[in-house]
Amino acid sequence: MLSHDFGAGFTEPVRDAQSCFRAVLDALAHPGKAQKLLASGQRLEPLQAQLASIMLTLSDHDTPIWLSPALLEGDVSGFVGFHTGAPIVGDPARANFAFVALGDPWPKLAECNLGTDEYPDRSTTIVAEVPALTGGPKMMLAGPGIAGTQEFTPAGLPEDFSLQWSENRALFPRGVDLLLIADDQVIGLPRSSRIVEG
């Protein structure tokens, strides 16, 4: 018998993981457009259900992950080990995914794994909770998956986000991808997207 409650995973693991994976793919294929995100059944503070859903879907024993400070508290590391087996690393440059709880500081994009010219797909994807996916400073996105331009106004991004993203975009095909979560939805920002003048 387990001496700890590591929280619940998906109710129907195969179906629920497929649904979450589809939402993530759609978010990255249509940058700046919110997609409905299925929540896991877990209630393990400070790990929120939508962040846990992506963690359960994308993490396994071969995918090192980085956790923001709040997520290193309590039984979150036990949840990760029990449900995914993903190794937790202290350096975002060694992580396939970096998970950021609401209100926690983000790792600098340039300090994450940026991939290599031979293997650009091995870079870090940051998965961050934000207060809202709308209502923040207005930015316009352009690039693959966007017809013309797409308005992008999430709240709670780092103050120097536009500069960091421009530097990240200049590394293409290397660079970091981004998933933002709020209100049971996810928005994707792949490294191929650029911020343009509105």
Backbone as CSV, one residue per row, in Angstrom:
resi,resn,N_x,N_y,N_z,CA_x,CA_y,CA_z,C_x,C_y,C_z
1,MET,0.830,-1.177,0.000,0.000,0.000,0.000,0.877,1.244,0.000
2,LEU,0.521,2.237,-0.870,1.303,3.453,-0.971,1.098,4.327,0.256
3,SER,2.172,4.963,0.712,2.074,5.848,1.868,1.810,7.286,1.473
4,HIS,1.773,7.561,0.162,1.524,8.917,-0.314,0.406,8.896,-1.345
5,ASP,-0.332,10.013,-1.395,-1.317,10.203,-2.451,-0.685,11.117,-3.492
6,PHE,-0.316,10.556,-4.642,0.352,11.326,-5.667,-0.624,11.939,-6.662
7,GLY,-1.895,11.980,-6.323,-2.871,12.602,-7.198,-3.331,11.654,-8.288
8,ALA,-4.471,11.973,-8.849,-5.047,11.142,-9.899,-4.497,11.546,-11.258
9,GLY,-4.344,10.578,-12.126,-3.979,10.851,-13.505,-5.249,11.038,-14.324
10,PHE,-5.199,10.660,-15.595,-6.388,10.736,-16.436,-7.389,9.673,-16.019
11,THR,-8.686,9.976,-16.171,-9.738,9.005,-15.894,-9.681,7.860,-16.895
12,GLU,-9.537,8.210,-18.175,-9.363,7.215,-19.233,-8.058,7.540,-19.952
13,PRO,-6.948,6.961,-19.510,-5.621,7.406,-19.941,-5.411,7.498,-21.450
14,VAL,-5.802,6.492,-22.211,-5.536,6.515,-23.650,-6.353,7.604,-24.328
15,ARG,-7.646,7.604,-24.095,-8.515,8.596,-24.742,-8.155,10.013,-24.305
16,ASP,-7.950,10.206,-23.010,-7.684,11.543,-22.496,-6.333,12.077,-22.968
17,ALA,-5.314,11.228,-22.994,-4.009,11.654,-23.488,-4.076,11.999,-24.976
18,GLN,-4.837,11.226,-25.747,-4.993,11.528,-27.170,-5.684,12.876,-27.368
19,SER,-6.711,13.152,-26.552,-7.423,14.417,-26.647,-6.511,15.595,-26.313
20,CYS,-5.715,15.436,-25.268,-4.789,16.496,-24.871,-3.715,16.695,-25.943
21,PHE,-3.185,15.601,-26.469,-2.157,15.695,-27.504,-2.690,16.402,-28.737
22,ARG,-3.928,16.126,-29.095,-4.547,16.790,-30.240,-4.671,18.292,-29.994
23,ALA,-5.054,18.676,-28.781,-5.170,20.102,-28.451,-3.820,20.802,-28.570
24,VAL,-2.757,20.136,-28.089,-1.413,20.704,-28.178,-0.989,20.841,-29.644
25,LEU,-1.207,19.807,-30.449,-0.855,19.870,-31.870,-1.613,20.978,-32.574
26,ASP,-2.925,21.088,-32.301,-3.728,22.141,-32.922,-3.256,23.526,-32.497
27,ALA,-2.866,23.664,-31.215,-2.384,24.953,-30.719,-1.098,25.368,-31.439
28,LEU,-0.203,24.433,-31.666,1.054,24.756,-32.344,0.859,24.927,-33.854
29,ALA,-0.135,24.255,-34.414,-0.416,24.385,-35.842,-1.130,25.688,-36.174
30,HIS,-1.809,26.268,-35.177,-2.559,27.523,-35.358,-2.110,28.515,-34.293
31,PRO,-0.911,29.072,-34.442,-0.343,29.920,-33.397,-1.263,31.079,-33.004
32,GLY,-1.361,31.295,-31.693,-2.147,32.407,-31.173,-3.621,32.128,-31.005
33,LYS,-4.104,30.967,-31.459,-5.525,30.621,-31.336,-5.715,29.615,-30.211
34,ALA,-6.625,29.923,-29.305,-6.859,29.066,-28.140,-7.558,27.775,-28.539
35,GLN,-7.129,26.683,-27.908,-7.736,25.367,-28.101,-8.224,24.842,-26.753
36,LYS,-9.356,24.150,-26.755,-9.893,23.558,-25.537,-8.955,22.474,-25.025
37,LEU,-8.691,22.497,-23.720,-7.751,21.559,-23.128,-8.445,20.723,-22.060
38,LEU,-8.370,19.421,-22.198,-8.956,18.509,-21.226,-8.144,18.543,-19.932
39,ALA,-8.817,18.606,-18.807,-8.145,18.594,-17.502,-8.021,17.166,-17.000
40,SER,-6.909,16.883,-16.346,-6.760,15.586,-15.687,-7.616,15.583,-14.428
41,GLY,-7.713,14.442,-13.785,-8.526,14.339,-12.570,-7.793,14.725,-11.305
42,GLN,-6.530,15.159,-11.421,-5.728,15.389,-10.224,-6.129,16.662,-9.487
43,ARG,-5.912,16.662,-8.178,-6.116,17.833,-7.319,-4.932,17.889,-6.358
44,LEU,-3.781,18.221,-6.881,-2.553,18.178,-6.103,-1.892,19.552,-6.156
45,GLU,-2.225,20.410,-5.185,-1.650,21.754,-5.172,-0.136,21.677,-5.036
46,PRO,0.598,22.577,-5.706,0.146,23.673,-6.569,0.013,23.282,-8.042
47,LEU,0.081,21.989,-8.359,-0.041,21.535,-9.744,-1.501,21.560,-10.160
48,GLN,-1.830,22.448,-11.088,-3.201,22.568,-11.558,-3.512,21.518,-12.621
49,ALA,-4.799,21.239,-12.786,-5.232,20.108,-13.614,-4.806,20.230,-15.074
50,GLN,-4.886,21.440,-15.654,-4.527,21.573,-17.068,-3.018,21.409,-17.280
51,LEU,-2.224,21.959,-16.374,-0.775,21.767,-16.472,-0.427,20.289,-16.301
52,ALA,-1.110,19.628,-15.378,-0.900,18.197,-15.170,-1.264,17.398,-16.417
53,SER,-2.309,17.819,-17.131,-2.722,17.108,-18.343,-1.608,17.071,-19.380
54,ILE,-0.989,18.234,-19.606,0.093,18.277,-20.586,1.295,17.502,-20.072
55,MET,1.556,17.587,-18.786,2.659,16.831,-18.189,2.452,15.329,-18.386
56,LEU,1.251,14.859,-18.133,0.946,13.434,-18.296,1.041,13.000,-19.756
57,THR,0.661,13.896,-20.669,0.619,13.563,-22.085,2.001,13.547,-22.731
58,LEU,2.846,14.502,-22.367,4.116,14.687,-23.070,5.333,14.116,-22.356
59,SER,5.203,13.767,-21.076,6.365,13.327,-20.297,6.426,11.810,-20.178
60,ASP,7.649,11.289,-20.225,7.878,9.886,-19.902,9.310,9.739,-19.403
61,HIS,9.740,8.516,-19.192,11.051,8.294,-18.578,12.215,8.749,-19.458
62,ASP,11.941,9.042,-20.739,12.995,9.503,-21.652,12.958,11.019,-21.877
63,THR,12.090,11.746,-21.163,11.958,13.179,-21.389,12.264,13.949,-20.107
64,PRO,13.494,14.430,-19.946,13.809,15.236,-18.766,12.948,16.490,-18.715
65,ILE,12.471,16.837,-17.528,11.635,18.017,-17.369,12.204,18.929,-16.282
66,TRP,11.937,20.214,-16.427,12.307,21.233,-15.447,11.018,21.753,-14.824
67,LEU,11.024,21.946,-13.508,9.858,22.446,-12.794,10.171,23.786,-12.156
68,SER,9.230,24.731,-12.233,9.405,26.028,-11.588,9.350,25.856,-10.072
69,PRO,9.805,26.854,-9.315,9.958,26.692,-7.859,8.728,26.154,-7.131
70,ALA,7.538,26.673,-7.434,6.334,26.208,-6.729,6.069,24.731,-6.971
71,LEU,6.425,24.250,-8.161,6.163,22.854,-8.506,7.150,21.888,-7.865
72,LEU,8.209,22.436,-7.282,9.160,21.588,-6.571,8.725,21.340,-5.129
73,GLU,7.638,21.992,-4.711,7.138,21.822,-3.349,6.117,20.679,-3.293
74,GLY,5.831,20.221,-2.104,4.794,19.214,-1.905,5.117,17.904,-2.598
75,ASP,4.079,17.267,-3.129,4.213,15.936,-3.716,4.240,15.942,-5.235
76,VAL,4.520,17.113,-5.848,4.515,17.173,-7.309,5.592,16.264,-7.894
77,SER,6.782,16.247,-7.295,7.826,15.363,-7.815,7.403,13.898,-7.695
78,GLY,6.668,13.555,-6.624,6.134,12.208,-6.487,5.108,11.897,-7.557
79,PHE,4.254,12.887,-7.881,3.264,12.746,-8.950,3.968,12.458,-10.272
80,VAL,5.010,13.253,-10.559,5.757,13.079,-11.802,6.376,11.681,-11.863
81,GLY,7.043,11.286,-10.783,7.689,9.982,-10.775,6.698,8.835,-10.889
82,PHE,5.583,8.938,-10.176,4.602,7.854,-10.151,3.880,7.708,-11.489
83,HIS,3.489,8.848,-12.091,2.659,8.785,-13.295,3.451,8.776,-14.594
84,THR,4.636,9.379,-14.628,5.353,9.505,-15.899,6.763,8.926,-15.863
85,GLY,7.405,8.912,-14.710,8.784,8.465,-14.618,9.787,9.438,-15.191
86,ALA,9.331,10.650,-15.552,10.231,11.627,-16.168,11.271,12.114,-15.166
87,PRO,12.551,12.154,-15.542,13.569,12.707,-14.647,13.413,14.224,-14.524
88,ILE,13.519,14.728,-13.298,13.434,16.164,-13.055,14.853,16.716,-12.997
89,VAL,15.121,17.748,-13.805,16.453,18.342,-13.878,16.414,19.766,-13.332
90,GLY,17.544,20.222,-12.821,17.620,21.556,-12.236,18.015,22.636,-13.222
91,ASP,18.398,22.247,-14.429,18.865,23.185,-15.447,17.943,23.094,-16.661
92,PRO,17.243,24.194,-17.031,16.339,24.117,-18.188,17.057,23.787,-19.496
93,ALA,18.375,23.992,-19.542,19.127,23.655,-20.747,19.197,22.143,-20.968
94,ARG,18.852,21.369,-19.934,18.867,19.907,-20.052,17.461,19.325,-20.187
95,ALA,16.440,20.195,-20.276,15.050,19.740,-20.241,14.410,19.711,-21.620
96,ASN,13.602,18.685,-21.856,12.747,18.671,-23.041,11.523,19.555,-22.840
97,PHE,11.047,19.603,-21.591,9.897,20.442,-21.253,10.193,21.184,-19.958
98,ALA,9.790,22.451,-19.918,9.895,23.254,-18.706,8.486,23.661,-18.305
99,PHE,8.057,23.255,-17.112,6.699,23.532,-16.635,6.741,24.668,-15.623
100,VAL,5.908,25.682,-15.846,5.914,26.886,-15.017,4.533,27.092,-14.406
101,ALA,4.473,27.084,-13.068,3.213,27.326,-12.360,2.850,28.804,-12.421
102,LEU,1.572,29.090,-12.286,1.075,30.462,-12.309,1.798,31.308,-11.265
103,GLY,2.355,32.432,-11.708,3.030,33.349,-10.800,4.508,33.090,-10.607
104,ASP,4.993,31.950,-11.059,6.419,31.637,-10.920,7.229,32.305,-12.030
105,PRO,8.507,32.589,-11.771,9.359,33.131,-12.839,9.635,32.091,-13.913
106,TRP,9.724,32.571,-15.139,10.055,31.702,-16.267,11.572,31.585,-16.402
107,PRO,12.054,30.490,-16.930,13.461,30.470,-17.332,13.624,31.386,-18.545
108,LYS,14.766,32.026,-18.669,15.048,32.804,-19.878,15.067,31.857,-21.076
109,LEU,14.486,32.281,-22.180,14.426,31.405,-23.351,15.824,30.975,-23.782
110,ALA,16.767,31.904,-23.745,18.127,31.601,-24.193,18.847,30.639,-23.267
111,GLU,18.317,30.436,-22.039,18.937,29.517,-21.086,18.353,28.109,-21.183
112,CYS,17.374,27.929,-22.060,16.784,26.607,-22.279,17.595,25.857,-23.337
113,ASN,17.225,24.598,-23.564,17.841,23.814,-24.632,17.317,24.354,-25.961
114,LEU,18.203,24.888,-26.784,17.811,25.511,-28.043,17.909,24.546,-29.222
115,GLY,18.268,23.293,-28.951,18.445,22.331,-30.017,19.753,22.578,-30.748
116,THR,20.012,21.775,-31.763,21.206,21.931,-32.596,20.777,22.017,-34.051
117,ASP,21.701,22.401,-34.922,21.365,22.454,-36.342,20.977,21.079,-36.853
118,GLU,21.618,20.037,-36.317,21.301,18.660,-36.749,20.002,18.157,-36.128
119,TYR,19.739,18.555,-34.874,18.546,18.073,-34.165,17.816,19.242,-33.506
120,PRO,17.187,20.115,-34.307,16.476,21.256,-33.722,15.255,20.842,-32.906
121,ASP,14.742,19.632,-33.147,13.565,19.150,-32.435,13.862,18.767,-30.992
122,ARG,15.117,18.760,-30.600,15.474,18.372,-29.234,15.514,19.562,-28.272
123,SER,14.946,20.660,-28.676,14.943,21.854,-27.834,13.860,21.766,-26.763
124,THR,13.860,22.734,-25.870,12.876,22.789,-24.782,11.559,23.382,-25.271
125,THR,10.459,22.828,-24.799,9.148,23.457,-24.921,8.757,23.946,-23.528
126,ILE,8.477,25.241,-23.413,8.018,25.804,-22.142,6.502,25.702,-22.083
127,VAL,5.991,25.142,-20.992,4.554,25.011,-20.762,4.243,25.847,-19.521
128,ALA,3.580,26.976,-19.713,3.422,27.945,-18.630,1.958,28.305,-18.389
129,GLU,1.583,28.333,-17.123,0.278,28.867,-16.734,0.370,30.384,-16.699
130,VAL,-0.646,31.049,-17.243,-0.725,32.505,-17.211,-2.092,32.895,-16.644
131,PRO,-2.243,34.141,-16.165,-3.534,34.551,-15.588,-4.690,34.481,-16.577
132,ALA,-4.417,34.821,-17.841,-5.460,34.802,-18.875,-4.797,34.757,-20.240
133,LEU,-5.526,34.245,-21.217,-4.999,34.175,-22.582,-5.345,35.413,-23.393
134,THR,-6.101,36.333,-22.794,-6.430,37.607,-23.426,-6.295,38.708,-22.386
135,GLY,-6.286,39.964,-22.862,-6.265,41.093,-21.946,-4.888,41.645,-21.648
136,GLY,-3.836,41.001,-22.142,-2.487,41.499,-21.936,-2.081,42.438,-23.057
137,PRO,-0.805,42.837,-23.080,-0.319,43.715,-24.149,-0.551,43.097,-25.525
138,LYS,-0.963,43.936,-26.455,-1.288,43.447,-27.791,-0.032,43.218,-28.611
139,MET,0.060,42.035,-29.195,1.102,41.695,-30.154,0.437,41.070,-31.366
140,MET,1.067,41.215,-32.511,0.583,40.584,-33.728,1.583,39.527,-34.159
141,LEU,1.056,38.352,-34.481,1.894,37.231,-34.900,1.776,37.013,-36.402
142,ALA,2.863,36.542,-36.997,2.872,36.138,-38.399,3.742,34.903,-38.521
143,GLY,3.546,34.165,-39.603,4.355,32.980,-39.828,3.501,31.799,-40.257
144,PRO,4.097,30.608,-40.355,3.363,29.408,-40.766,2.154,29.142,-39.871
145,GLY,1.041,28.758,-40.497,-0.178,28.466,-39.755,-1.044,29.677,-39.488
146,ILE,-0.590,30.864,-39.934,-1.322,32.106,-39.700,-1.638,32.745,-41.047
147,ALA,-2.907,33.024,-41.279,-3.322,33.714,-42.494,-3.204,35.213,-42.245
148,GLY,-2.183,35.819,-42.815,-1.964,37.247,-42.569,-1.306,37.440,-41.209
149,THR,-2.063,37.961,-40.258,-1.561,38.132,-38.899,-2.605,37.635,-37.904
150,GLN,-2.160,37.356,-36.693,-3.020,36.867,-35.618,-2.754,37.686,-34.366
151,GLU,-3.825,38.267,-33.793,-3.658,39.015,-32.554,-3.326,38.057,-31.406
152,PHE,-2.448,38.500,-30.520,-1.925,37.658,-29.435,-1.819,38.550,-28.208
153,THR,-2.666,38.305,-27.168,-2.721,39.220,-26.031,-2.741,38.517,-24.671
154,PRO,-1.933,37.488,-24.453,-1.972,36.820,-23.148,-1.454,37.725,-22.030
155,ALA,-2.015,37.559,-20.849,-1.556,38.297,-19.676,-0.481,37.484,-18.959
156,GLY,0.437,38.198,-18.300,1.404,37.527,-17.439,2.684,37.073,-18.091
157,LEU,2.977,37.534,-19.310,4.245,37.184,-19.939,5.375,37.986,-19.291
158,PRO,6.616,37.501,-19.362,7.749,38.292,-18.858,7.794,39.661,-19.524
159,GLU,8.265,40.670,-18.801,8.277,42.038,-19.319,9.065,42.164,-20.614
160,ASP,10.133,41.416,-20.731,10.969,41.500,-21.928,10.663,40.379,-22.920
161,PHE,9.430,39.898,-22.906,9.083,38.751,-23.743,9.318,39.021,-25.222
162,SER,8.887,40.174,-25.713,9.024,40.458,-27.146,10.475,40.382,-27.593
163,LEU,11.378,40.937,-26.786,12.803,40.888,-27.116,13.318,39.454,-27.081
164,GLN,12.961,38.728,-26.003,13.398,37.335,-25.907,12.892,36.521,-27.095
165,TRP,11.617,36.765,-27.485,11.045,35.977,-28.570,11.713,36.319,-29.904
166,SER,12.017,37.583,-30.127,12.695,37.963,-31.365,14.054,37.286,-31.463
167,GLU,14.781,37.237,-30.362,16.083,36.562,-30.346,15.913,35.059,-30.563
168,ASN,14.864,34.488,-29.972,14.570,33.061,-30.154,14.221,32.765,-31.612
169,ARG,13.398,33.610,-32.209,12.965,33.420,-33.593,14.149,33.494,-34.558
170,ALA,15.136,34.328,-34.226,16.295,34.495,-35.101,17.149,33.239,-35.181
171,LEU,16.964,32.315,-34.236,17.733,31.068,-34.216,17.139,29.989,-35.119
172,PHE,15.938,30.223,-35.653,15.216,29.193,-36.408,16.126,28.549,-37.453
173,PRO,16.133,27.197,-37.579,15.162,26.229,-37.049,15.389,25.805,-35.602
174,ARG,16.463,26.308,-34.975,16.633,26.067,-33.548,15.691,26.981,-32.779
175,GLY,15.611,26.773,-31.457,14.815,27.664,-30.624,13.774,26.937,-29.806
176,VAL,13.171,27.694,-28.899,12.195,27.192,-27.932,10.782,27.356,-28.487
177,ASP,9.910,26.389,-28.192,8.478,26.503,-28.452,7.765,26.813,-27.136
178,LEU,6.550,27.341,-27.226,5.834,27.807,-26.042,4.382,27.353,-26.069
179,LEU,3.907,26.855,-24.916,2.486,26.554,-24.717,2.022,27.344,-23.498
180,LEU,0.949,28.122,-23.657,0.381,28.915,-22.576,-0.974,28.349,-22.181
181,ILE,-1.226,28.253,-20.875,-2.446,27.624,-20.364,-3.200,28.594,-19.459
182,ALA,-4.502,28.686,-19.658,-5.397,29.419,-18.753,-6.831,29.067,-19.122
183,ASP,-7.699,29.031,-18.117,-9.146,28.871,-18.336,-9.480,27.667,-19.207
184,ASP,-8.844,26.521,-18.920,-9.127,25.274,-19.646,-8.808,25.355,-21.134
185,GLN,-7.870,26.229,-21.492,-7.478,26.370,-22.887,-5.954,26.440,-22.986
186,VAL,-5.459,26.197,-24.193,-4.025,26.287,-24.456,-3.798,27.061,-25.748
187,ILE,-2.779,27.910,-25.731,-2.338,28.620,-26.927,-0.900,28.198,-27.202
188,GLY,-0.594,27.944,-28.465,0.747,27.579,-28.855,1.465,28.716,-29.562
189,LEU,2.758,28.792,-29.337,3.608,29.736,-30.050,4.869,28.980,-30.472
190,PRO,4.870,28.425,-31.681,6.060,27.708,-32.141,7.162,28.691,-32.518
191,ARG,8.386,28.192,-32.526,9.553,29.050,-32.830,9.493,29.671,-34.201
192,SER,8.658,29.127,-35.081,8.532,29.669,-36.437,7.709,30.951,-36.485
193,SER,6.986,31.257,-35.412,6.151,32.459,-35.382,6.999,33.677,-35.044
194,ARG,6.656,34.807,-35.632,7.357,36.035,-35.315,6.357,37.113,-34.897
195,ILE,6.828,38.024,-34.069,6.023,39.153,-33.623,6.287,40.295,-34.591
196,VAL,5.204,40.844,-35.148,5.329,41.910,-36.140,4.608,43.154,-35.651
197,GLU,4.869,44.277,-36.294,4.171,45.526,-35.981,2.711,45.401,-36.380
198,GLY,1.814,45.823,-35.454,0.385,45.722,-35.734,-0.099,46.789,-36.723
